Amino acid sequence: MKRGIFVVAELTGDALEEVRAIQRWADPKLASGTTPHVTLAGSSGVGPIPEDTPIERLEALLEPIARSTPPITVHFGPPMRFMQTEIIVLPLDPHGPLRTLHERIATSGLQFERARFSFSPHCTLSFFPTLTPATERRLLRVRVRTPVVIGSVQLYLTVGPQPARKLLDLTLGVGGKRAAGAQR
């Protein structure tokens, strides 16, 4: 797992419960970690934001983007293996409003590490276990048809084996922000 600050959109409502149920049987360790989410910056398109970036800078550069971005409704595609890995994800169309949000984050003035992959928005179903052929077949047959409404973005600090820590939660379209953690 890379170190740094990742920008995600936590799932809510029925989509959250549906994905969480899949993660519980497919990857209990993943299910016990952060809330199921769509990765917007940190693993594809751009790498993580350096971990020493001040929260005030993150907020100053990203809050105007969140405020001026209306909520986005997206639909998951069929599960697939994430590029050259055993990780199974639910992909999203990398074009349209989601791409626009990603590009605005990527060009916000924040520094990002280098990414290994082009922008591939997704929600991870299975990350930690080595997949058996039966588990892989079962995961690849899953379909999450519930629309996902991205109404906020969260910034998480990931450092080594410690659990990720939420730093900031920004509501889309209304300019509301919610501080999410104590000082680093």
C-alpha positions in Angstrom: 0.0 0.0 0.0 1.4 3.4 -0.9 1.8 6.1 1.7 0.2 9.4 1.3 -3.2 11.1 1.1 -5.8 9.6 -1.2 -9.0 11.3 -2.4 -12.0 9.1 -2.4 -15.8 9.2 -2.5 -17.4 7.0 0.2 -20.4 5.0 -0.9 -23.7 5.8 0.8 -27.2 4.2 0.9 -28.1 1.0 -0.8 -24.9 0.9 -2.8 -22.8 1.0 0.4 -24.7 -1.9 1.9 -24.5 -4.0 -1.2 -20.7 -3.5 -1.7 -20.0 -3.9 2.1 -21.9 -7.3 2.0 -19.7 -8.5 -0.9 -16.5 -7.3 0.8 -17.5 -9.2 4.0 -17.5 -12.6 2.3 -14.8 -11.9 -0.3 -12.3 -9.9 1.8 -13.1 -9.6 5.5 -9.9 -7.6 6.2 -10.8 -5.0 3.5 -14.4 -4.9 4.9 -13.1 -4.1 8.4 -11.1 -1.2 7.2 -12.3 2.0 5.5 -15.8 2.5 4.2 -16.3 1.2 0.7 -15.4 4.0 -1.7 -14.6 5.1 -5.2 -11.0 6.1 -5.6 -10.7 9.5 -7.3 -7.0 10.3 -6.8 -4.1 8.3 -5.4 -4.0 5.0 -7.2 -4.7 5.9 -10.8 -4.4 9.1 -12.9 -2.4 10.7 -10.2 -0.6 9.2 -7.2 -1.2 10.0 -3.6 -0.7 13.5 -2.3 2.5 13.7 -0.1 1.6 12.9 3.5 3.1 16.1 4.9 0.8 18.3 3.0 -1.0 20.6 5.5 -4.7 20.1 6.0 -5.2 23.8 5.5 -3.7 23.6 2.0 -5.8 20.6 1.1 -8.9 22.4 2.2 -8.0 25.7 0.5 -7.4 24.0 -2.9 -10.1 21.4 -2.8 -13.1 23.0 -1.1 -13.8 25.4 -4.0 -13.8 22.4 -6.4 -16.2 20.5 -4.2 -18.5 23.6 -3.8 -18.7 24.1 -7.5 -19.2 20.4 -8.4 -22.8 19.1 -8.3 -23.4 15.6 -7.0 -22.6 12.9 -9.6 -24.6 9.8 -10.3 -22.6 6.8 -11.7 -23.2 3.1 -12.3 -20.7 0.3 -11.7 -19.7 -1.9 -14.5 -19.1 -5.7 -14.2 -16.3 -6.6 -11.8 -12.8 -7.0 -13.3 -9.3 -7.7 -12.2 -7.4 -4.4 -11.6 -4.6 -4.1 -14.1 -1.9 -6.8 -13.7 -3.1 -7.7 -10.1 -5.3 -10.1 -8.2 -7.4 -7.2 -7.0 -11.0 -7.3 -8.1 -12.8 -4.0 -8.6 -16.1 -2.5 -9.7 -15.1 -0.1 -12.5 -16.8 3.1 -13.4 -16.8 5.0 -16.7 -13.7 7.2 -16.6 -15.3 9.9 -18.7 -17.9 12.6 -18.2 -18.4 14.3 -14.8 -16.3 11.9 -12.9 -13.3 12.6 -15.2 -14.0 16.3 -14.9 -13.9 16.0 -11.1 -10.7 14.0 -11.2 -9.0 16.5 -13.6 -10.0 19.4 -11.4 -8.4 17.6 -8.4 -5.3 16.7 -10.4 -4.8 20.3 -11.6 -5.8 22.0 -8.2 -2.2 23.0 -7.4 -1.6 20.1 -5.1 1.5 18.0 -5.6 0.9 14.3 -6.4 3.2 11.3 -6.6 3.5 9.5 -9.9 0.7 7.1 -10.7 1.3 3.7 -12.2 -2.0 3.6 -14.1 -4.2 5.9 -16.2 -7.3 7.2 -14.5 -9.4 4.1 -13.6 -12.2 5.0 -11.1 -13.2 2.0 -9.2 -14.4 0.5 -5.9 -12.4 -2.4 -4.6 -14.2 -5.7 -3.8 -11.2 -7.9 -2.9 -7.7 -6.6 -2.2 -5.9 -8.8 0.4 -6.6 -12.5 -0.1 -5.1 -14.7 -2.8 -8.1 -15.6 -4.8 -9.1 -19.2 -5.3 -10.5 -20.0 -8.8 -14.0 -20.4 -7.2 -13.8 -17.1 -5.3 -12.6 -15.3 -8.4 -15.5 -16.8 -10.5 -18.0 -15.8 -7.8 -16.7 -12.2 -7.6 -16.6 -11.8 -11.4 -20.3 -12.8 -11.5 -21.4 -10.2 -9.0 -23.5 -7.2 -10.4 -24.1 -4.1 -8.4 -26.9 -2.4 -10.2 -27.7 0.2 -7.6 -26.7 3.7 -8.8 -24.0 5.5 -6.8 -24.5 9.1 -5.9 -21.2 10.8 -5.3 -22.2 13.7 -3.0 -19.0 14.2 -1.1 -15.2 13.5 -1.3 -13.0 12.4 1.6 -9.3 12.7 2.0 -7.5 9.8 3.8 -4.0 9.6 5.1 -2.5 6.2 4.6 0.8 5.5 6.4 2.2 1.9 6.5 0.4 -0.8 8.3 -1.7 1.7 10.5 -5.4 2.1 9.5 -6.1 4.9 7.1 -7.2 8.1 8.9 -9.8 10.5 7.5 -8.5 14.1 7.3 -11.2 15.9 5.5 -14.8 15.5 4.2 -16.0 17.9 1.5 -19.7 18.0 0.4 -20.2 18.5 -3.3 -22.4 21.4 -4.5 -23.1 23.2 -1.3 -19.6 24.2 -0.1 -20.0 22.5 3.2 -16.9 21.0 4.8 -16.5 18.7 7.7 -13.2 18.4 9.4 -12.6 14.7 10.0 -9.7 14.2 12.2 -7.4 15.6 14.8 -4.1 17.2 14.0 -1.5 14.9 12.5 
